[in-house]
Amino acid sequence: MAASRNNPSSSLPARVAAFLSAQTSGDERLSVGLSGGCDSVVLLHVLVELGLGERLAAVHVHHGLSPNAGRWASFCADYCRRLGVAYGLAHVEVDRGSGLGLEAAARMARYQAFAAVAADTLLLGHHQGDQAETLLFNLLRGTGVTGAAAIPTNRQEGRLRILRPLLGVSRDEIEAYARAGQLEWIDDESNADTALTRNFLRHEVLTALAGRFPAAERNLAQAAGHFAEADALLRELAVIDWQAAADGEGLKLSRLREMSLPRLKNLLRHHLRQLCWQVPAAARLEEFARQLQSAGPDRHPALDLAEGSMIARRGVLCWVARG
């Protein structure tokens, strides 16, 4: 565990209060994802200082990946007890054979646990540094605009809304608050393992960038915000295009042929996400979109996906889920 006894002032509570005032109502049940790390420890402390303790709870996800996992759970339980906050512990099993990689598999298990919390809104401690890392990570994988938007400030996950009040706050500001309050937190030993991609980006790449560009982290996070705005505009455009081409639950091929290729791909991606279907690789989607625009009346282009198929028939593009 780490702790400090310095006492600088911080505007962090006021910023979090302004965020919550804009994003939440006064009667929502709130829950905090409490890992025990500095970010979530600070977030929970700020919320209690703002007087939200009565409608606040915390949940700690026990992944079982570290020999220290039990100690972390005990730390979080004790921290909540001292703050007077209701505490919940969720045990999960990470599927190491999922093919997603350990980081992604653990993240999936964690969000499945979050989906079961008894709250209206889940608050997470992601900060500006996490945003910069995620943007770099996604860009290096060849992402589009949605991926470049990185971590959303506000996201709906089924019945649960997820908010990130610290997304515009730097690591330094968060640690300064922790030092001022003499807070203790957990240091997860895996965070130093640069064999893990995000740790490599954090410790090697962003550190090197900061040596040449001191505002790199802030500017990357700001760029993610610009991409998020562009993504929102593309979603609005897709809604307009859907309304113009709709034929029941499908789309008229005649209208799709009038669209530019980028606009058609945007519409297809948007509807796949609405259906919660996996969007195919860019090359597959582009080839299918070209087929839709060029196929004669006797041709019936189809794209098979894990969740179902996109099929052109009788002049209409349809989405057929697997039975």
N, C-alpha and C positions, 0 to 999 in steps of 0.2 A: 504494500500500500504506500501511497505517497501523500505528503501533507506539507503545508507551508504556513508561516506565521506573519507574512507581510500584510499590509492593510491599505492598499490603494482604493480610491473611490471608483465606482462603476456606475454607468448609466444602463446597465443590462436590465434590471427590473423594469425600468420605464419603457424600454424598447419592447420587452416581452408583453407588458401590459397593453401597450398600443396595438401590438399584433393581435392579441386575444380579443381586444375590444372590437377590432375590425372583422375578425373571423368567426367569433363565437357569440352565442346568446348567453344570458345570465343563468340559465338553468340546465345547461348541458352537463351530463356526467362525463368527467374527464379521467383519462388514465394515462400514465407515463410509462413508456418502455424503459425500464431501469436496468441497464447492464452492470452498473457499478463503476463504469468509467467516468472520467472527469466531466464529460459533456452531459450525461444523463443525471449525474449527481447534482451538478449545478442547475440544470433545468428544474429538477424537483424542488430544490431549495428555493429557487426564485419563485416558483408557483406558490409555495407555502408562505413565503414572505409577502406575496401579494394577497394573502388571505383566502386562497382557494382550497384550503385543506379539507373543508367539509364535503366538497363534491369531487374530491380528488382521490385516486387510487394509483398504485404502481404495480407493474407486473414485471417479474424477472424471468427470462427464458433460460432454462438450464439445458444446454446442449450436450453436456457430458463429453466434450471434446478435450478438455483439459483436466489434469489431475487436481487442479485448484478450483474446479467448477463448484464443488460443494461449499468451499470457503467463500466464494463470491456470493453464492445464494444466501449464506448466513450473514455476510456483510450487508447485503441489500435489505434483508429482513430487519436487522438491527438498526440500520439507518432510517427505515420507515417508522420503526417503533419510536425512535427518538424524535422524529418530526411529527408524529401523530397521524401518519398517513396509512390507510389500509394497504395491505401488501398481499400480492398473489404470486405464487410460484408455478411456472408451467414447465414440465419436463417434456422434452422432445427428443426424437431419434432422427439423426441426420443420415440421409440415404447416401452413403459413400459410393454406391454403384449407380447413381442416377445419370452419370455422364456429364453432369453440370459443372463438376469441380467442387472442391470442398467449400470454398467461400460462397458460391451461389447456392449450393445445397443447404448450407446452414442458414442462409438468408431466407430461402423458401420455407424451411421448417419454422423459422422465427415468425414469419408473417402468418403462417397457418395458426400459430399459437395466438398471435395478436387478434386474429379474426374472431376468436372465442371470448374475448374480454367483455365483461358486462359494463360497457360504456358507450356513449354516443360518439365520442371523439378520442382518438389516441394521439398523444403528443410524443414526438421523437426528438432526440437531441442532435440530429445531423446539423453540421455547421458549414461555414464557408469553405473550409479545407476539404470537407467531404464532397462538396459540390464541385470544386476544382478537380479533385481526383476522379470523380465520376465522369465529368466531361472528357478528360484526357483518356480515360479507360474506354469510353464509348467511341471516341473519335479514332482511336487506334484499332478498333474493331470494324471501322468503316461504316459507322452508324449514319442514319439520316437525321432529319431535323428533330424528330421526336426524341431520339437518343441523345442528341446534342443538347436538348433542353435539360438533360441530366435529372436531378432529383426535384420533383414537384414540391412546392410549398404546401399545396392543398390537394389531396387526392381522395377520391371515394373508393373504398374497397368493400364492395357488397353493402351491408348495412352500416359499416364503420367508416367514419371520416378520419383521415390521417392528416395531421398538421405538424409542421416543423418550425417552431418559433425562432430557432437559433440559426436558420439557414443563411441569414445575412450577417452573422456574427463570426469574427475570426477566432482561431484557436487561442491567440494571445489574450483576447478579451475574456474568453471563458476561463482560462487559467488564472487571469488576474482576479476575477471574481472569486474563484476557489481559494486563492491565497488570502484574499481580504477576509474571507469568512472562516479561515483556518479549517477548510473542509478536507476530509480524507476521501480517497477514491481508490479504485482497483487499477493496477497496471497489468493488463492482459499480456502475458509473455509472447503470445502469438503476434502481437502488434509490431514486434521488432523483427519478425521473420520476413526478410525481403524476397524469399522464394515465393511468397504470396503476392500476386500481381498488385493489389492495391497498396500494400506496404512498400513495394518497390517504387511505385509512383510517388508515394508520400515521402519516403526517406531519401530516395535517390534522385528521381526526376524533378519533383517540385523544389527540393532543396537546391539542386543545381540551377534551376530556373530563377529562384529567388536571389541567387548570387549575382545574376546578371540583370534580372528584372525584379526589383524589390516588391512591386505591386502585382506580381504574377498571379498569386492565389486570388486576390480580390478581383483582378481583371478577368480571369478565367470564369469565376463565379458570375460576374456581370455578363459575360458573353453567354453563359447558359441561360440567363434571364432573357436576353435578346432572342435566343433560339426558342425559348418557351413562348414568347409573344408570336413569333413566326408560326410556330406549331398551332397555336390557338387560331390564327388567321386561316391556316390550311384546313383546320377542322370546320370553321365557318364556311369556307368555300365548298367543302365536301357536302355539307348539309344543303347548300343551295343547289349543287349539282344533282344530289339525290332527288330533291323535290322536282327538279326539271325533267329528270329521266325516269322517274318511278313508274312502275307498272305492277301494282299490287305489292308483293314482297320482293320483286325483281326490278331489273332496269332494262329499258328499251335499248336494243342494240343500235337502232338508228340514231338515237341521241348520243350514245357512247362513241359512235364513229365520227361525230361532229367535234368531239373534244380533242384537245392536244394530248399527246401521249403522257406528259407529266401530270396533266390534270386528271386523266383517267386513272393513272396509277395512284394518285392521291385519293381518289374516290374509293378505289378498291381497298386500299390499306385502311381507310377510315371505317368502312363497313366491316371488314374482318375484325378490327379491334372492337367494334360495337358488339359483334357476336362472340367476343372472347376467343376467337380463333387465332392460331399462330400465323403471323404474316410471313409468307415465304421469302426466301432469299431474293435479293433485288433482281438478279438475272432471270430467275423463274417468273417473277411477277411481270417484268418488262416483256418477256417473250409472250406470256399469256395475253397481256394488254395489246400487243401488236397483232396477235391472232384474232382478237375480238374486232379490231378495226379493219382487218383486211380479209377476213373469211367470207366466202360467198354463202348464199342462202342454203346451199346443200352441205355446208360444213358446220360442225358443232364443237367448237373448242371447249375443252374442259381442263381444269386444274385440280388434281386430287391433293388434299391436305389431310392431316391427321384427324381433324374434327369433322371433315366432310368434303364436299366438292363444289367448285364453282363451275357451272355448266351453262352453255348457251344453247337454247332450243326454242323453236317457234318465235324467233325474233326477240327473245327475252333472256337476259342473264339471270340465272337463279343460283341460290345457295341451298345445297341439299346436305343436311346433317347426316352423319352416320347413324344407322338404326341401332 
